[in-house]
Amino acid sequence: MWYEKYLIFEWTEIGIALGIIILFHVFRKLFTTYIFKLILRMSRKVPTEMLTNVLLSFEKPIRVFFTFIGFYAAFLYLPFPEAFNEPAKSIIMSFVIINIAWGLYNLSASTSTVFVKIGDRLNLEVDDILLPFISKLIRFAIVAMALSIIADLWGYNVNGFVAGLGLGGLAFALAAQDSISNFFGGVVIITEKPFSIGDWIATPSVEGTVEDITFRSTKIRTFAQALVTVPNSKLANEAITNWTRMGKRQISFNLGVTYSTPREKVERCVQRIDDMLRNHDEIDQELIMVRFNAFNNSSLDIFLYFFTKTTKWTEFLRVRENVNLRIMSILQEEGVSVAFPSRSIYMETPSKKETK
């Protein structure tokens, strides 16, 4: 066979080829142990962290590339026939493309300094959602481009492949309408930013804390600790109340006192409650309303409307309790009783004639 003629090498040639491989392997260790660390130390003195981040992303691809260069140099040294030259060039070019794609793939990680800087520069409020989303799209594009270039390098018709995707796109879209609508629903949620991970939200279908947002659905943990998975297409078309983004929390109720309370004491209670709220450190002072509001069926109603500074549920309940206890103290000091639903019945005494 023709290849038997060319693949008979002398032991000295094989030894030299192995020496070349070992030499490049040793040089790889020297580079990564000393030279690369020195370059990395110098790059950290530069004001920008971009160079350091690029070096760290391409560290492993460079290590593997040195070993591959050693094998390629050994291959060039051995007397292979010219028929092997073209496949060897294709292999080395494919490996270069793979290493570049590998480094760019590492660089486009959501935890990369590049994306952190982008988030800080654009002042993004939903980095936990948007940056991983962009990172996955960029990584997918890098892998797709690398595969396309390698396929074209080996003589495959990439244009025909892309055209085939275009012809099959309609059938795929019809078969995956729900998945596509969920994907675009996720895009709407990420771009409009109605909530972020960790927010307490309420919709007509579910209420709880957002735990995760994916391309297809959003996971919400209810207060009963049940995990509800809502399709993004449905969530994007619902009214969403984000309780976490409240600036303050409302308290509004009617305080009913008995009808036997004198007018002076009603006025005194209204004034003292209003003063108490306006001097309370945990009550927002922008809008406070305390008014004698209505003559109810069984009480004289004092209307209270104000806001707490805190929006946290536990803190809100503590402040509300404190306000209620202070109101009780004011009523006790003024000798005013809280009314409860009651009804007075008047019985008419019959005359003597009606009795007979």
Secondary structure, 3 states (H helix, E strand, C coil): CHHHHHCCCCHHHHHHHHHHHHHHHHHHHHHHHHHHHHHHHHHCCCCCCHHHHHHHHCHHHHHHHHHHHHHHHHHHHCCCCHHHHHHHHHHHHHHHHHHHHHHHHHHCCCCCHHHHHHHHHHCCCCHHHHHHHHHHHHHHHHHHHHHHHHHHHCCCCHHHHHHHHHHHHHHHHHHCHHHHHHHHHHHHHHHHCCCCCCCEEECCCCEEEEEEECCCEEEEECCCCCEEEEEHHHHCCCCCEEHHHCCCEEEEEEEEECCCCCHHHHHHHHHHHHHHHHCCCCEEEEEEEEEEEEECCCCEEEEEEEEECCCCHHHHHHHHHHHHHHHHHHHHHHCCCECCCCCCCCCCCCCHHHHC
